[in-house]
Structures are given as C-alpha cells and as structure tokens.
Amino acid sequence: MTTIGDIMSRFAHDPFTLGAAVRDARVSAGRTQAEVAQAAHCSRQWLVGFERGDRSRAEADVVFRVLHALGLHVRLEAIPEPGDEELLPL
C-alpha cells in the first residue's frame, strides 16, 4: 500500500495540507473526484471541500474511506521536541 509520504515528501499538519496531499495523490493516480467519491461512498461536493481544506471537522470515517479509495493510509510520527535536532547519537 502506498503512503502519502511515498507520493510526496511533505507532512499534513492541518486540513488544508491534508486536503492538498489527497488531491495531489488523486491526480497522480489519474482518478477523478467523481471516481474517488463513488468509491469512498461520499459526495463529490464533500470531496471537493475536503481537497480544498474546507472540511476542518471532517468525519474520520469518510476521510479514511477516501484514503482507502486512493490506496493510501495514515502513518503517525512524533513531532520532535525543540532542540532534539541538536542531539547527537551516542
């Protein structure tokens, strides 16, 4: 399965960047909004809003269905604490 990170090297840290990452993944896959919406059992209008970042309170189950329809999944990573990048491995 492909991750968003495999498709593009950026992190989604808010609804706008997540929506943009999903849009870019959809376009890279050559899929239309209508195709993805149908596969995810949501409306095309919902997907348009999500891709624009207008769905700041998007239902998690719909988001996961859209990701699944695109063959994507979520990978969680800890945000480094300030100063961690200065630590050297022993």
ABEGO torsion letter per residue (X at the ends): XBBAAAABBBBBABAAAAAAAAAAAAAAAGBBAAAAAAAAGBBAAAAAAAAAGABAABBAAAAAAAAAAAGBBBBBBBBBBBGAAABBBX
